[in-house]
Amino acid sequence: MSNLTTPQIHAIGDWCAERGILPQRIDAADIKAACASLGIFLVGALSQYEVEAISDVCEDAAARGHEPLTVRARNFLLNRGEAWPQKRM
């Protein structure tokens, strides 16, 4: 299990939704591409639970029009003492 955090799962799901990937078709290659793009380092193999969680987030993101998580995710990270990732230019 790669032990992705909840914010990472949400970021990957949003990334997939923004690219129009169908939630039921998300596979390890899509997740690895998202991780490479987002700067998330995978340790170990992905679990089926993580793939399903990412698919659920992608489905929710597609339903809300690919709107990225902002305030809720930022507050979640700040409350955990983690830095909010900055966009690369």
KEFI-28597 format. One line per 3 residues: their letters; for each residue x, y negated, z negated of N, C-alpha, C. Coordinates in pm, whole numbers. Layout:
N
a	X/Y/Z/X/Y/Z/X/Y/Z; ...
***
This chain:
89
msn	85/118/0/0/0/0/89/-124/0; 55/-220/82/139/-339/93/111/-443/-15; 4/-428/-90/-27/-517/-201/-43/-662/-157
ltt	-127/-686/-57/-158/-823/-16/-241/-890/-125; -216/-1017/-146/-294/-1092/-244/-426/-1135/-180; -521/-1173/-263/-650/-1219/-213/-635/-1338/-118
pqi	-555/-1440/-151/-538/-1551/-55/-477/-1505/78; -386/-1408/72/-326/-1357/196/-430/-1283/280; -514/-1204/215/-620/-1133/286/-713/-1233/354
hai	-748/-1340/283/-835/-1443/341/-767/-1514/457; -639/-1545/442/-567/-1613/549/-559/-1525/674; -534/-1396/656/-525/-1304/769/-662/-1289/835
gdw	-767/-1274/755/-903/-1263/810/-942/-1387/888; -909/-1505/835/-938/-1630/906/-858/-1639/1036; -732/-1598/1031/-646/-1600/1150/-707/-1513/1259
cae	-752/-1394/1222/-814/-1303/1320/-943/-1363/1376; -1024/-1425/1291/-1150/-1485/1337/-1124/-1601/1432; -1022/-1682/1402/-990/-1795/1487/-947/-1751/1626
rgi	-896/-1630/1638/-852/-1578/1767/-957/-1491/1834; -1075/-1483/1773/-1185/-1410/1834/-1173/-1259/1828; -1093/-1209/1736/-1078/-1064/1722/-1205/-1010/1654
lpq	-1263/-907/1711/-1384/-849/1654/-1350/-782/1521; -1427/-811/1416/-1395/-756/1283/-1384/-604/1280; -1470/-535/1353/-1468/-388/1351/-1352/-331/1433
rid	-1279/-417/1505/-1168/-371/1588/-1031/-410/1533; -1027/-472/1417/-898/-513/1359/-818/-388/1323; -692/-388/1365/-605/-275/1332/-472/-327/1276
aad	-382/-235/1249/-254/-271/1187/-174/-367/1274; -181/-352/1406/-106/-441/1495/-156/-585/1484; -289/-603/1474/-345/-737/1457/-300/-798/1325
ika	-302/-716/1220/-264/-765/1087/-115/-800/1084; -32/-719/1147/112/-749/1152/138/-877/1231; 63/-899/1339/78/-1023/1417/36/-1144/1333
aca	-74/-1129/1259/-119/-1238/1172/-15/-1267/1065; 40/-1163/1005/141/-1182/900/264/-1252/956; 307/-1214/1075/424/-1278/1136/395/-1426/1162
slg	275/-1455/1209/238/-1593/1239/224/-1677/1113; 173/-1615/1006/147/-1687/881/266/-1686/785; 371/-1614/819/487/-1607/731/466/-1518/610
ifl	380/-1418/624/353/-1323/515/439/-1200/538; 517/-1163/437/606/-1047/447/533/-924/396; 517/-824/482/452/-700/442/553/-604/380
vga	518/-549/266/602/-448/201/520/-320/194; 565/-219/262/493/-92/260/384/-88/367; 309/21/365/203/41/463/74/-26/418
lsq	-8/-63/514/-138/-119/482/-232/-9/436; -313/-38/337/-412/60/293/-541/38/371; -624/140/375/-754/128/442/-837/20/373
yev	-824/8/240/-896/-95/165/-859/-234/217; -730/-259/239/-685/-390/286/-737/-419/426; -734/-319/513/-786/-338/649/-935/-371/644
eai	-1011/-299/562/-1154/-325/549/-1181/-462/488; -1102/-502/388/-1120/-633/327/-1092/-744/428; -988/-728/508/-956/-827/611/-1067/-831/716
sdv	-1121/-716/753/-1233/-712/848/-1355/-785/793; -1383/-765/664/-1496/-834/600/-1476/-985/601; -1354/-1030/570/-1325/-1174/570/-1338/-1229/711
ced	-1290/-1155/809/-1299/-1198/949/-1446/-1211/990; -1527/-1115/951/-1670/-1120/983/-1737/-1241/919; -1704/-1267/793/-1759/-1384/724/-1712/-1514/789
aaa	-1584/-1519/828/-1530/-1639/891/-1596/-1663/1026; -1620/-1557/1101/-1687/-1571/1231/-1830/-1620/1212; -1896/-1572/1106/-2034/-1614/1080/-2043/-1761/1042
rgh	-1939/-1814/979/-1943/-1955/940/-1873/-2044/1042; -1843/-1989/1158/-1788/-2069/1266/-1638/-2087/1258; -1566/-1988/1205/-1419/-1990/1198/-1368/-2102/1109
epl	-1449/-2146/1017/-1410/-2253/925/-1307/-2200/827; -1188/-2257/822/-1087/-2205/729/-1121/-2237/584; -1075/-2151/496/-1090/-2179/353/-1002/-2297/318
tvr	-1054/-2390/243/-971/-2506/208/-975/-2531/59; -1076/-2600/13/-1080/-2642/-127/-1079/-2522/-221; -1162/-2423/-194/-1171/-2307/-284/-1039/-2231/-287
arn	-980/-2209/-172/-852/-2137/-167/-741/-2219/-231; -739/-2349/-204/-636/-2435/-262/-645/-2433/-415; -767/-2446/-468/-785/-2444/-613/-745/-2309/-671
fll	-778/-2202/-601/-742/-2068/-647/-590/-2055/-659; -518/-2100/-556/-372/-2091/-559/-313/-2181/-666; -363/-2302/-677/-309/-2395/-776/-333/-2344/-918
nrg	-449/-2282/-942/-478/-2228/-1075/-387/-2111/-1109; -337/-2042/-1008/-244/-1931/-1031/-100/-1979/-1036; -78/-2108/-1012/57/-2162/-1016/134/-2143/-886
eaw	63/-2108/-779/129/-2088/-650/119/-2216/-567; 212/-2233/-477/211/-2350/-390/114/-2329/-274; 52/-2437/-231/-36/-2431/-114/52/-2434/11
pqk	36/-2338/103/123/-2335/221/101/-2457/310; 209/-2515/355/202/-2631/443/200/-2585/588; 129/-2660/672/126/-2628/814/260/-2660/876
rm	301/-2573/967/426/-2597/1039/397/-2684/1159; 486/-2774/1187/468/-2863/1303/549/-2814/1419
***
